[in-house]
Amino acid sequence: MATSGTTSSSDVARVVQPPAADNKLRQRYEQLRELRESGPEHEAKRARTALLEATCAASEHVELLKAEVETHKRAALDLSQSVEIAEALQAENAQLRSQLDALRAGASAARDGSRQLALYEALTGIKLDVSEGSVVRCTCTGTPVEGGDLRKWIFSVDESADGADGEWGYIPAVEGGAGLDLPDYLQEEITFEKTAAPALINKIMAAVCR
């Protein structure tokens, strides 16, 4: 029989092993400590992930905006160039239309001049050659001579001889003149006043048409 001062093995086991309630409390404490330590880290990780996703989205949006701005710039440039080309074409078209109108007017005037010249030659028997600029070659044809050939007199009128007194130059040709009774002054170069031109032509036509 053990004395009161002796400790048994069952008593030692009760002292060394903590109660079950203490174990549950300690486990809860450890869980709370792990939660306290891992919670901020988890939140920080979530925040970093969210920030990274937001940054990527913002970067993509910025790139899209840049691409859209470049597209609008190119469109504006193309529009500006198209406007410039349209204005240049419009100006060129107006210039060509003006030139065409001038050519039409010139052609109409030339037709009128040709018709008037043909009428003048038919009425007077004087053929005019204006291809030498200011010098007009005139061929007067009249009645036939005894041999059957038509009387003819050829001369030129030099409009460039027009001076302060309003004179023209008269230049007879070396050919022609057979059977003509012309005054001596019409058989050499002279100058005459433009107002005397009808009288001079009358003298020549009287000689070739007698």
C-alpha positions in Angstrom: 0.0 0.0 0.0 1.5 3.3 -1.0 2.0 6.0 1.4 0.6 9.5 1.0 4.0 11.0 0.0 4.4 8.7 -3.1 3.3 9.8 -6.6 1.8 7.1 -8.8 2.3 6.8 -12.6 -1.3 7.7 -13.3 -0.9 10.9 -11.5 2.2 11.8 -13.6 0.4 11.1 -16.8 -2.4 13.4 -15.8 0.2 16.2 -15.1 2.2 15.7 -18.3 -0.7 15.4 -20.8 -2.7 18.6 -21.2 -6.5 18.3 -21.2 -8.3 17.9 -24.5 -9.8 21.4 -24.2 -6.4 22.9 -24.1 -5.4 21.2 -27.3 -8.4 22.5 -29.1 -7.6 26.0 -27.9 -4.1 25.7 -29.0 -5.1 24.5 -32.5 -7.5 27.4 -32.8 -4.8 29.8 -31.8 -2.5 28.3 -34.5 -5.2 28.6 -37.1 -5.8 32.3 -36.2 -2.1 33.0 -36.3 -1.7 31.4 -39.7 -4.7 33.3 -40.9 -3.4 36.6 -39.6 0.0 36.0 -41.2 -1.3 34.8 -44.6 -4.4 37.1 -45.0 -2.5 40.4 -45.8 -0.1 38.5 -48.1 -3.1 37.1 -50.0 -4.8 40.5 -50.2 -1.5 42.0 -51.4 -1.2 39.3 -54.1 -4.8 39.9 -55.2 -4.1 43.6 -55.3 -0.9 43.1 -57.4 -2.8 40.8 -59.8 -5.6 43.3 -60.1 -3.2 46.2 -60.7 -1.3 44.2 -63.3 -4.6 43.4 -65.1 -5.7 47.0 -65.0 -2.3 48.1 -66.3 -2.4 45.7 -69.2 -6.0 46.8 -70.0 -4.9 50.4 -69.9 -1.9 49.8 -72.1 -4.1 48.0 -74.7 -6.6 50.9 -74.6 -3.8 53.4 -75.0 -2.5 51.5 -78.0 -6.0 51.3 -79.5 -6.4 55.1 -79.1 -3.0 55.7 -80.7 -4.0 53.5 -83.6 -7.3 55.3 -84.0 -5.5 58.7 -83.8 -3.1 57.6 -86.6 -6.0 56.4 -88.7 -7.7 59.8 -88.3 -4.4 61.5 -89.2 -4.0 59.5 -92.4 -7.7 60.1 -93.3 -7.3 63.8 -92.7 -4.1 63.8 -94.8 -5.8 61.8 -97.6 -8.7 64.2 -97.5 -6.4 67.3 -97.7 -4.5 65.8 -100.6 -7.8 64.9 -102.3 -9.0 68.5 -101.9 -5.7 69.9 -103.3 -5.9 67.5 -106.3 -9.5 68.4 -106.9 -8.7 72.1 -106.8 -5.8 71.7 -109.1 -7.9 69.7 -111.6 -10.7 72.3 -111.4 -8.2 75.1 -112.1 -6.7 73.1 -115.0 -10.2 72.4 -116.3 -11.0 76.1 -116.2 -7.8 76.9 -118.0 -8.4 74.3 -120.7 -12.0 75.5 -121.1 -10.7 79.0 -121.6 -8.2 77.9 -124.1 -10.9 75.9 -125.9 -13.2 78.9 -126.0 -10.4 81.0 -127.4 -9.6 78.4 -130.1 -13.3 78.1 -131.0 -13.5 81.9 -131.3 -10.3 82.0 -133.4 -11.6 79.2 -135.6 -14.9 81.1 -136.0 -13.1 84.3 -136.8 -10.8 82.4 -139.3 -13.9 80.9 -141.0 -15.4 84.4 -141.2 -12.2 85.8 -142.5 -11.8 83.1 -145.1 -15.4 83.6 -146.3 -14.9 87.3 -146.5 -11.6 86.8 -148.4 -13.2 84.4 -150.9 -16.0 86.9 -151.4 -13.6 89.7 -152.0 -11.6 87.7 -154.5 -14.7 86.7 -156.4 -16.0 90.3 -156.6 -12.7 92.0 -157.5 -10.6 89.4 -159.2 -7.8 90.1 -156.8 -6.3 87.1 -155.0 -4.6 87.8 -151.7 -1.8 85.7 -150.1 -1.3 86.7 -146.5 1.1 83.9 -145.6 4.1 86.2 -145.5 3.1 88.2 -142.4 3.0 91.9 -143.0 3.7 91.6 -146.7 0.5 90.7 -148.7 1.0 89.3 -152.2 -1.8 90.4 -154.6 -2.5 88.8 -157.9 -4.9 90.8 -160.2 -6.4 88.8 -163.1 -8.5 90.4 -165.8 -9.5 89.9 -169.4 -7.6 87.7 -171.9 -5.0 89.0 -174.3 -4.8 88.1 -178.0 -2.9 84.9 -177.3 -5.7 83.7 -175.0 -3.8 84.2 -171.7 -5.5 86.3 -169.1 -4.0 89.7 -168.3 -2.4 89.5 -164.9 -0.5 91.9 -162.6 1.3 90.7 -159.4 2.4 93.1 -156.7 2.8 93.1 -152.9 1.7 95.5 -150.3 4.0 96.0 -147.3 2.0 96.9 -144.2 5.1 97.2 -142.1 6.0 100.4 -144.0 3.1 102.1 -142.1 4.7 105.1 -140.5 3.4 108.2 -138.8 1.8 109.4 -142.0 -0.2 106.1 -142.5 1.7 104.8 -145.6 2.0 101.4 -147.1 4.7 100.0 -149.4 4.0 99.0 -153.0 6.3 96.4 -154.6 5.6 95.2 -158.2 6.7 91.7 -159.2 9.1 91.0 -162.0 6.7 88.4 -163.6 3.5 89.2 -165.4 2.5 92.5 -166.9 2.4 91.3 -170.5 0.0 93.4 -172.5 -0.7 95.8 -169.7 -0.7 99.6 -170.0 0.3 100.6 -166.5 1.6 104.0 -165.4 5.3 104.1 -164.9 5.0 104.8 -161.2 3.1 101.4 -160.8 6.0 99.6 -162.3 8.5 100.5 -159.6 8.5 100.4 -155.8 6.7 103.3 -154.1 5.0 104.2 -150.9 1.5 105.5 -150.8 -1.0 106.7 -148.3 -3.5 104.1 -147.2 -6.3 106.4 -148.2 -5.0 106.3 -151.8 -5.3 102.5 -151.9 -8.7 102.4 -153.7 -7.4 104.7 -156.5 -4.3 102.6 -156.9 -6.3 99.4 -157.2 -8.6 101.0 -159.7 -5.6 101.9 -161.9 -4.4 98.3 -161.9 -7.8 96.8 -162.5 -8.4 99.2 -165.3 -5.2 98.0 -167.0 -5.9 94.2 -166.5 -9.6 94.4 -167.4 -9.5 96.6 -170.5 
